[in-house]
Amino acid sequence: RQQVAARYTHLLNEAGISTTPYIAPYNQSAWAQYTIQVPAREQVQERLKAAGVPTAVHYPIPLNKQPAVADATVTLPVGNAVAQRVMSLPMHAYLSDGQVANIAQNLRGIAGIRL
């Protein structure tokens, strides 16, 4: 998963997608998901689905709106905005370099959607 994540990050950054996950050098991720931010998420997901690339939205409700911690007096516009843009790409240890490259190429090729 570390190698898959590194490949995603390299290819997506190369394609101009800079909202890839950042893991500080002194930390390590288990990479349960590889989540990026894109504008017009639903359109991007539809186009990727048509190309055979599954995506998922793991956390559609921002933390500040989760019932356990919700507080109507608190406004967190950044978290609310991010919740509308995040989606996860396929992530597992058996993704080949070619599969990751194909996913990145499909993201790069989505015409009319500025990533």
C-alpha positions as CSV (number, residue, x, y, z in Angstrom):
1,R,0.0,0.0,0.0
2,Q,2.9,2.4,0.7
3,Q,4.1,1.9,-2.9
4,V,0.7,2.3,-4.4
5,A,0.1,5.5,-2.4
6,A,3.5,6.8,-3.5
7,R,2.7,6.1,-7.1
8,Y,-0.7,7.7,-6.9
9,T,0.8,10.8,-5.3
10,H,3.5,11.1,-7.9
11,L,1.2,10.6,-10.9
12,L,-1.6,12.8,-9.6
13,N,0.8,15.6,-8.6
14,E,2.4,15.3,-12.1
15,A,-1.2,15.7,-13.5
16,G,-1.7,18.9,-11.5
17,I,-3.9,17.4,-8.8
18,S,-2.3,18.8,-5.6
19,T,-4.9,17.8,-3.1
20,T,-3.4,14.4,-2.4
21,P,-2.9,13.1,1.1
22,Y,0.1,14.4,3.0
23,I,1.8,12.1,5.6
24,A,4.5,13.8,7.7
25,P,7.9,12.0,7.4
26,Y,7.8,10.9,11.0
27,N,4.4,9.2,10.5
28,Q,3.2,6.2,8.5
29,S,-0.2,5.6,7.1
30,A,-1.9,2.2,6.8
31,W,-3.5,3.6,3.6
32,A,-7.0,2.2,4.3
33,Q,-8.2,4.8,1.8
34,Y,-6.5,7.1,-0.7
35,T,-8.6,10.2,-0.6
36,I,-8.3,13.3,-2.8
37,Q,-10.2,16.5,-3.2
38,V,-11.8,17.4,-6.5
39,P,-14.3,20.1,-7.5
40,A,-17.5,18.8,-8.9
41,R,-17.1,15.5,-7.2
42,E,-20.3,13.9,-8.4
43,Q,-19.3,14.7,-12.1
44,V,-15.8,13.3,-11.5
45,Q,-17.2,10.2,-9.9
46,E,-19.7,9.7,-12.8
47,R,-16.9,10.0,-15.4
48,L,-14.6,7.7,-13.5
49,K,-17.4,5.1,-13.1
50,A,-18.0,5.3,-16.9
51,A,-14.3,4.5,-17.4
52,G,-14.6,1.5,-15.0
53,V,-12.9,3.2,-12.1
54,P,-14.8,2.8,-8.8
55,T,-14.7,5.6,-6.2
56,A,-16.2,6.0,-2.7
57,V,-17.1,8.8,-0.3
58,H,-16.2,7.4,3.1
59,Y,-17.1,10.4,5.2
60,P,-19.9,12.4,3.5
61,I,-20.9,14.1,6.7
62,P,-18.3,16.5,8.3
63,L,-17.3,15.7,11.8
64,N,-18.9,18.8,13.2
65,K,-22.2,17.5,11.9
66,Q,-21.9,14.0,13.4
67,P,-24.6,13.5,16.0
68,A,-22.1,12.6,18.7
69,V,-20.3,16.0,18.5
70,A,-22.7,18.2,16.6
71,D,-23.1,21.8,17.9
72,A,-25.5,24.1,16.1
73,T,-23.6,27.1,17.4
74,V,-20.4,26.1,15.7
75,T,-19.8,26.9,12.0
76,L,-16.8,25.1,10.3
77,P,-17.0,26.2,6.7
78,V,-13.7,24.6,5.7
79,G,-14.7,21.2,6.9
80,N,-18.1,21.6,5.3
81,A,-16.6,22.5,2.0
82,V,-14.0,19.7,2.1
83,A,-16.8,17.2,2.8
84,Q,-18.3,18.1,-0.6
85,R,-15.0,17.5,-2.5
86,V,-13.4,14.4,-1.0
87,M,-13.5,11.0,-2.7
88,S,-11.4,7.9,-2.4
89,L,-9.8,6.1,-5.2
90,P,-9.3,2.3,-5.4
91,M,-6.6,1.3,-2.8
92,H,-5.3,-2.2,-2.1
93,A,-1.9,-3.8,-2.0
94,Y,-2.5,-5.6,-5.3
95,L,-3.0,-2.6,-7.5
96,S,-0.4,-2.7,-10.3
97,D,1.6,0.3,-11.5
98,G,-0.4,0.0,-14.7
99,Q,-3.8,0.2,-12.9
100,V,-2.7,3.2,-10.8
101,A,-1.4,4.9,-14.0
102,N,-4.8,4.2,-15.7
103,I,-6.7,5.7,-12.8
104,A,-4.4,8.8,-12.8
105,Q,-4.8,9.1,-16.6
106,N,-8.5,8.9,-16.4
107,L,-8.5,11.7,-13.8
108,R,-6.2,13.8,-15.9
109,G,-8.4,13.2,-19.0
110,I,-11.7,14.4,-17.5
111,A,-12.4,17.2,-19.9
112,G,-14.2,20.3,-18.7
113,I,-13.5,19.7,-15.1
114,R,-10.6,21.7,-13.7
115,L,-8.8,19.6,-11.2
